[in-house]
Amino acid sequence: LFRSLTHTRREALEKTEKQLETIDQLHLEYAKRAAPFNNWMEGATEDLQDMFIVHTIEEIEGLIAAHEQFKSTLPDADREREAIQGIQNEAQKIADYNHIKLASGNPYTTITPQIINSKWEKVQQLVPKRDGALQNEQDKQQSNEHLRLQFAKQANVVGPWIQTKMEEIGRIAIEMNGTLEDQLDHLKQYEQRIIDYKPNIDKLDRKST
């Protein structure tokens, strides 16, 4: 009987030892995968909060494309998160089933499942905020581009007009004929044409500010 009890106890100890080895391997696997995933989440959080300054539609479109590419990686990242959590759950399940009391925490890492979930939730919250910020900036750049095109169109009309008038006034100053009154009337006519055209110049000036 004693021999039988000793044998049974040895078997129980060996079984427990194997279970502890399995749990240890699971803890090690968890740590190996949790560390790079944690680093990825910290980098993603920083990138999602990164301030940006752009001056053209092309620049903001480049940022939007990069953000969309990042979002396309989120399903794979979520699967990795679930796999990492699954490793921890498996270790705990083995311990609970065999009434093994584990030491608090993973001996190979301080990154707990709670930390991973908390950082993942932060990433999930920041993604739509980044969407909104990029969309607002895109709207702003499109509005600016529309104003730039309007200004260029108006400048293409006003610029040559001013150049022509300056040349004409220069010729008048050289080629003035007739009485002083005739010359004065001629200059007043030019003055009136310039006054009549001034709203176009004012319109251009407003668009430049």
KEPAVEX-785311 format. One record per atom (N, C-alpha, C): x negated, y, z negated; residue in three letters. Coordinates in steps of 0.02 Angstrom, whole numbers, padded with zeros to 5 digits, always signed. Each point is the difference from the previous one (the first is absolute). Example, Ala and Ser with C-alpha at 12.3 -4.5 7.8 and 13.67 -1.06 7.14 Angstrom:
-00660-00284-00390ALA+00045+00059+00000ALA-00045+00060+00000ALA+00018+00053+00036SER-00042+00059-00003SER+00039+00055-00037SER
This chain:
-00042-00061+00000LEU+00042+00061+00000LEU-00044+00063+00000LEU-00051-00003-00042PHE-00044+00058-00004PHE-00033+00013+00068PHE-00023-00057+00032ARG-00032+00007+00065ARG+00049+00028+00051ARG+00062-00022-00005SER+00051+00024+00047SER+00013+00075-00009SER+00003+00021-00063LEU+00012+00071-00014LEU-00059+00043+00023LEU-00061-00028-00009THR-00060+00036+00022THR+00000+00009+00076THR+00020-00056+00033HIS+00002+00002+00073HIS+00052+00051+00025HIS+00057-00001-00033THR+00054+00046+00019THR-00022+00073-00011THR-00033+00010-00057ARG-00023+00068-00015ARG-00052+00023+00050ARG-00046-00048+00019ARG-00051+00018+00049ARG+00032+00018+00067ARG+00050-00038+00019GLU+00035+00014+00062GLU+00034+00069-00002GLU+00030+00015-00056ALA+00034+00064-00009ALA-00051+00058+00005ALA-00058-00010-00032LEU-00052+00051+00002LEU-00027+00010+00070LEU-00010-00057+00035GLU-00025+00004+00069GLU+00051+00036+00046GLU+00063-00016-00012LYS+00053+00031+00040LYS+00002+00076-00014LYS-00005+00017-00064THR+00000+00071-00018THR-00061+00036+00029THR-00058-00035-00002GLU-00061+00029+00027GLU+00008+00014+00075GLU+00029-00047+00037LYS+00011+00009+00071LYS+00049+00057+00013LYS+00050+00004-00041GLN+00049+00055+00007GLN-00032+00067-00013GLN-00044+00002-00051LEU-00036+00062-00015LEU-00047+00019+00057LEU-00032-00051+00031GLU-00043+00013+00058GLU+00041+00028+00058GLU+00059-00029+00010THR+00044+00024+00054THR+00020+00073-00013THR+00019+00014-00062ILE+00019+00068-00019ILE-00059+00048+00009ILE-00059-00023-00018ASP-00060+00042+00007ASP-00014+00015+00073ASP+00008-00050+00043GLN-00010+00010+00072GLN+00052+00050+00028GLN+00062-00006-00025LEU+00052+00046+00022LEU-00015+00072-00023LEU-00025+00006-00061HIS-00020+00066-00025HIS-00056+00030+00042HIS-00048-00042+00019LEU-00056+00023+00041LEU+00025+00021+00069LEU+00044-00040+00029GLU+00028+00016+00066GLU+00040+00065-00003GLU+00038+00007-00053TYR+00038+00062-00010TYR-00046+00060-00002TYR-00054-00005-00038ALA-00047+00056-00007ALA-00033+00017+00066ALA-00019-00051+00039LYS-00033+00011+00065LYS+00046+00037+00048LYS+00064-00013-00003ARG+00047+00032+00047ARG+00028+00065-00028ARG+00006+00004-00066ALA+00029+00061-00030ALA-00046+00060+00007ALA-00066-00011-00005ALA-00048+00056+00002ALA+00002+00038+00067ALA-00007-00033+00057PRO+00003+00037+00064PRO+00069+00030+00013PRO+00053-00036-00022PHE+00067+00027+00011PHE+00011+00063-00042PHE-00026-00001-00061ASN+00004+00060-00043ASN-00037+00058+00031ASN-00060-00013+00027ASN-00039+00052+00033ASN+00038+00028+00060ASN+00032-00044+00038TRP+00038+00022+00059TRP+00058+00046-00022TRP+00035-00019-00053MET+00056+00042-00024MET-00024+00068-00024MET-00057+00002-00034GLU-00027+00064-00024GLU-00020+00044+00060GLU-00030-00030+00051GLY-00018+00038+00059GLY+00061+00025+00037GLY+00052-00043+00005ALA+00062+00019+00034ALA+00033+00058-00037ALA+00002-00004-00066THR+00030+00053-00041THR-00035+00067+00012THR-00066-00003+00003GLU-00039+00061+00012GLU+00014+00029+00069GLU+00001-00044+00050ASP+00012+00022+00070ASP+00070+00029+00007ASP+00049-00030-00032LEU+00069+00024+00006LEU+00011+00068-00032LEU-00044+00018-00046GLN+00005+00065-00034GLN-00050+00051+00028GLN-00038-00021+00049ASP-00051+00043+00029ASP+00031+00061+00035ASP-00025+00059-00016MET+00024+00060+00033MET-00027+00003+00071MET+00039+00029+00045PHE-00024+00005+00069PHE+00013+00070+00027PHE-00045+00023+00044ILE+00007+00064+00034ILE-00009-00013+00075ILE+00050+00017+00038VAL-00004-00010+00073VAL+00019+00065+00035VAL-00021+00005+00063HIS+00014+00061+00039HIS+00034-00014+00066HIS+00006-00064+00019THR+00030-00017+00064THR+00047-00059-00007THR+00043-00008+00050ILE+00046-00058+00002ILE-00041-00064+00004ILE-00054+00001+00039GLU-00041-00061+00008GLU-00028-00023-00067GLU-00021+00047-00042GLU-00029-00019-00064GLU+00052-00032-00046GLU+00060+00029-00003ILE+00051-00029-00044ILE+00025-00066+00027ILE+00003-00006+00066GLU+00020-00064+00030GLU-00051-00055-00016GLU-00064+00019-00003GLY-00051-00048-00019GLY+00009-00024-00072GLY+00017+00046-00045LEU+00013-00019-00070LEU+00062-00045-00006LEU+00051+00017+00038ILE+00062-00040-00001ILE-00014-00071+00025ILE-00039-00005+00054ALA-00017-00066+00028ALA-00038-00042-00051ALA-00047+00032-00035ALA-00039-00035-00051ALA+00045-00023-00058ALA+00048+00043-00018HIS+00047-00018-00054HIS+00045-00058+00020HIS+00023+00001+00063GLU+00042-00055+00024GLU-00039-00065+00002GLU-00064+00005+00018GLN-00043-00060+00000GLN-00007-00027-00071GLN-00009+00046-00049PHE-00004-00021-00070PHE+00065-00034-00022PHE+00057+00028+00018LYS+00064-00029-00020LYS+00010-00070+00029LYS-00029-00011+00059SER+00007-00066+00031SER-00037-00055-00039SER-00048+00021-00043THR-00037-00049-00040THR+00035-00017-00066THR+00051+00038-00017LEU+00032-00009-00066LEU+00033-00069-00009LEU+00034-00028+00050PRO+00028-00067-00010PRO-00053-00052-00018PRO-00057+00001+00034ASP-00054-00046-00016ASP-00027+00013-00071ASP-00004+00064-00017ALA-00024+00017-00067ALA+00047-00025-00054ALA+00065+00005+00014ASP+00050-00024-00048ASP-00004-00076-00008ASP-00013-00034+00055ARG-00008-00074-00004ARG-00061-00018-00041ARG-00054+00038+00007GLU-00060-00012-00040GLU+00014+00013-00074GLU+00037+00053-00014ARG+00019+00015-00069ARG+00040-00058-00030ARG+00048-00025+00037GLU+00041-00055-00025GLU-00042-00063-00010GLU-00049-00011+00045ALA-00043-00059-00007ALA-00043+00005-00063ALA-00026+00060-00012ILE-00041+00010-00060ILE+00042-00010-00063ILE+00060+00027+00001GLN+00045-00009-00058GLN+00018-00074-00007GLN+00007-00034+00056GLY+00017-00072-00002GLY-00055-00041-00033GLY-00063+00019+00010ILE-00056-00036-00032ILE+00005+00007-00076ILE+00013+00061-00022GLN+00007+00012-00072GLN+00059-00038-00029GLN+00055+00000+00037ASN+00060-00036-00023ASN-00012-00075-00005ASN-00039-00026+00048GLU-00014-00072+00000GLU-00042-00019-00061GLU-00049+00042-00016ALA-00042-00013-00059ALA+00043+00000-00064ALA+00044+00049-00005GLN+00043+00005-00058GLN+00049-00058-00004GLN+00024-00021+00058LYS+00048-00056+00003LYS-00032-00065-00025LYS-00063-00012+00021ILE-00035-00060-00023ILE-00010+00003-00076ILE-00019+00058-00024ALA-00011+00009-00072ALA+00065-00011-00039ALA+00054+00029+00023ASP+00064-00006-00035ASP+00025-00072+00000ASP-00006-00033+00057TYR+00026-00068+00007TYR-00037-00048-00047TYR-00065+00013-00008ASN-00041-00045-00041ASN-00014+00027-00070ASN+00038+00053-00018HIS-00005+00029-00067HIS-00072+00021-00016HIS-00032+00030+00050ILE-00068+00026-00010ILE+00005+00075-00013ILE-00028+00021-00055LYS+00000+00072-00016LYS-00062+00032+00030LYS+00011+00044+00048LEU-00056+00033+00034LEU-00023+00061-00039LEU-00065+00013+00006ALA-00027+00062-00030ALA+00030+00059+00038ALA+00008+00055-00035SER+00032+00058+00032SER-00044+00026+00057SER+00031+00009+00058GLY-00036+00028+00057GLY-00040-00051+00039GLY-00018+00021+00060ASN-00041-00041+00044ASN-00074+00012-00017ASN-00039-00053-00012PRO-00070+00011-00020PRO-00044+00029+00055PRO+00025+00000+00062TYR-00040+00022+00057TYR+00018+00070+00025TYR+00053+00029-00025THR+00020+00066+00023THR+00046+00034-00050THR-00001+00066+00001THR+00046+00040-00042THR+00061+00023+00040THR+00002-00019+00064ILE+00056+00021+00042ILE+00059-00047-00011ILE+00049+00023-00036THR+00058-00042-00017THR+00053+00003+00055THR+00046-00048+00002PRO+00055+00004+00047PRO+00041+00064-00007PRO+00005+00025-00061GLN+00037+00062-00012GLN-00035+00060+00033GLN-00066+00001-00003ILE-00038+00054+00032ILE+00010-00003+00076ILE-00003-00059+00028ILE+00010-00008+00072ILE+00069+00024+00020ILE+00052-00021-00036ASN+00068+00021+00017ASN+00009+00075-00007ASN-00029+00029-00051SER+00006+00072-00011SER-00032+00039+00057SER-00059-00020+00021LYS-00035+00035+00055LYS+00036-00011+00066LYS+00028-00060+00009TRP+00038-00013+00061TRP+00062+00043+00004TRP+00034+00008-00055GLU+00060+00044-00002GLU-00019+00072+00016GLU-00060+00021-00023LYS-00023+00069+00014LYS-00010+00009+00076LYS-00031-00051+00031VAL-00010+00003+00073VAL+00067+00005+00035VAL+00048-00041-00022GLN+00066-00001+00031GLN+00035+00068-00005GLN-00011+00034-00055GLN+00031+00066-00010GLN-00034+00054+00042GLN-00065-00007+00010LEU-00038+00052+00036LEU+00010-00004+00075LEU+00016-00058+00027VAL+00007-00008+00073VAL+00053+00046+00028VAL+00062+00000-00026PRO+00051+00046+00028PRO-00017+00074-00011PRO-00035+00015-00054LYS-00021+00070-00011LYS-00049+00022+00054LYS-00045-00045+00018ARG-00048+00014+00053ARG+00036+00007+00067ARG+00050-00043+00011ASP+00041+00005+00061ASP+00029+00070+00006ASP+00029+00024-00055GLY+00032+00066+00001GLY-00049+00057+00012GLY-00058-00004-00033ALA-00050+00053+00008ALA-00026+00002+00071ALA-00012-00058+00030LEU-00024-00002+00069LEU+00053+00025+00049LEU+00062-00019-00012GLN+00055+00022+00044GLN+00008+00076-00004GLN-00004+00028-00060ASN+00005+00073-00007ASN-00055+00036+00037ASN-00060-00028-00005GLU-00057+00032+00034GLU+00007-00007+00076GLU+00026-00056+00023GLN+00011-00009+00072GLN+00051+00051+00026GLN+00054+00010-00038ASP+00050+00050+00019ASP-00031+00069+00004ASP-00043+00015-00049LYS-00033+00066-00002LYS-00046+00009+00060LYS-00038-00051+00016GLN-00046+00005+00057GLN+00037+00005+00067GLN+00056-00035+00005GLN+00040+00005+00061GLN+00029+00070+00008GLN+00022+00029-00056SER+00025+00069+00001SER-00055+00048+00020SER-00060-00010-00028ASN-00057+00043+00016ASN-00018-00005+00074ASN+00002-00062+00026GLU-00017-00010+00070GLU+00051+00035+00046GLU+00064-00003-00020HIS+00052+00034+00039HIS-00013+00076+00001HIS-00019+00028-00057LEU-00015+00072-00004LEU-00063+00017+00041LEU-00050-00045-00002ARG-00060+00012+00039ARG+00015+00002+00075ARG+00043-00046+00022LEU+00018-00002+00071LEU+00039+00063+00020LEU+00045+00021-00044GLN+00038+00061+00014GLN-00046+00060+00004GLN-00047+00004-00046PHE-00047+00056-00001PHE-00042+00001+00064PHE-00025-00060+00019ALA-00042-00004+00060ALA+00039+00021+00062ALA+00063-00022+00003LYS+00042+00017+00058LYS+00010+00076+00003LYS+00016+00030-00057GLN+00011+00073-00002GLN-00065+00038+00015GLN-00055-00025-00027ALA-00065+00033+00010ALA-00021-00003+00074ALA+00018-00054+00034ASN-00017-00006+00071ASN+00037+00051+00042ASN+00057+00024-00026VAL+00038+00052+00036VAL-00025+00070-00020VAL-00006+00011-00065VAL-00017+00067-00026VAL-00072+00018+00016VAL-00045-00047-00006GLY-00071+00014+00011GLY-00014+00029+00069GLY+00021-00034+00052PRO-00012+00028+00068PRO+00035+00068+00010PRO+00059+00008-00030TRP+00035+00064+00007TRP-00041+00057-00030TRP-00027-00011-00060ILE-00042+00051-00032ILE-00061+00014+00042ILE-00031-00053+00026GLN-00060+00009+00041GLN+00016+00042+00062GLN+00057-00015+00032THR+00020+00037+00060THR+00011+00073-00015THR+00036+00014-00055LYS+00015+00069-00018LYS-00063+00039-00017LYS-00047-00032-00033MET-00062+00034-00017MET-00038+00018+00064MET+00000-00046+00048GLU-00034+00015+00064GLU+00035+00057+00037GLU+00067-00001-00001GLU+00038+00053+00035GLU-00013+00068-00033GLU+00000+00003-00066ILE-00012+00063-00036ILE-00070+00025+00015ILE-00048-00048+00004GLY-00068+00019+00016GLY-00005+00031+00070GLY+00037-00029+00047ARG+00000+00028+00068ARG+00032+00069+00002ARG+00055+00008-00039ILE+00034+00065-00002ILE-00047+00054-00024ILE-00038-00017-00051ALA-00047+00050-00028ALA-00052+00022+00052ALA-00017-00045+00045ILE-00051+00016+00051ILE+00031+00033+00061ILE+00060-00024+00018GLU+00030+00021+00064GLU+00056+00051-00007GLU+00002+00036-00054MET+00056+00047-00010MET+00000+00055+00054MET+00057+00010+00033ASN+00009+00051+00050ASN+00061+00043-00017ASN+00008+00054+00033GLY+00059+00042-00011GLY-00010+00046-00059GLY+00056+00033-00018THR-00002+00048-00055THR-00006-00036-00066THR-00016+00039-00051LEU-00005-00027-00067LEU+00067-00029-00023LEU+00055+00034+00021GLU+00067-00025-00019GLU+00014-00067+00033GLU-00020-00008+00063ASP+00009-00065+00035ASP-00039-00055-00036ASP-00060+00017-00017GLN-00042-00050-00035GLN+00031-00019-00068GLN+00026+00050-00035LEU+00032-00012-00065LEU+00062-00043+00007LEU+00040+00014+00052ASP+00060-00041+00012ASP-00019-00072+00015ASP-00052-00009+00039HIS-00024-00067+00017HIS-00020-00039-00062HIS-00037+00033-00045LEU-00021-00033-00062LEU+00059-00015-00046LEU+00050+00045+00000LYS+00060-00012-00042LYS+00039-00061+00025LYS+00001-00008+00067GLN+00033-00059+00028GLN-00034-00064-00024GLN-00067+00001+00000TYR-00038-00058-00024TYR+00012-00012-00074TYR+00002+00056-00037GLU+00013-00005-00071GLU+00067-00033-00013GLU+00051+00019+00038GLN+00067-00028-00009GLN+00001-00074+00016GLN-00036-00020+00053ARG-00003-00071+00017ARG-00032-00041-00056ARG-00051+00030-00030ILE-00034-00035-00055ILE+00046-00004-00061ILE+00037+00055-00013ILE+00048-00001-00056ILE+00054-00052+00012ILE+00024-00003+00062ASP+00053-00049+00016ASP-00026-00072-00008ASP-00065-00010+00012TYR-00028-00069-00005TYR-00021-00018-00070TYR-00002+00051-00044LYS-00027-00011-00068LYS+00035-00057-00039LYS+00068-00009+00007PRO+00031-00057-00036PRO-00033-00067+00015PRO-00024-00010+00061ASN-00035-00063+00017ASN-00065-00006-00039ASN-00035+00056-00007ILE-00063-00001-00038ILE+00014-00012-00074ILE+00053+00033-00026ASP+00020-00010-00070ASP+00018-00072-00013ASP+00035-00030+00048LYS+00022-00070-00006LYS-00062-00046-00005LYS-00050+00014+00040LEU-00061-00039-00001LEU-00036+00009-00067LEU+00000+00062-00024ASP-00034+00015-00064ASP+00033-00037-00058ASP+00066-00004+00001ARG+00036-00036-00053ARG-00017-00074+00001ARG-00008-00028+00059LYS-00016-00072+00005LYS-00071-00016-00021LYS-00042+00051+00001SER-00070-00012-00019SER-00010+00004-00075SER+00052+00023-00036THR-00007+00007-00073THR+00035-00057-00036THR
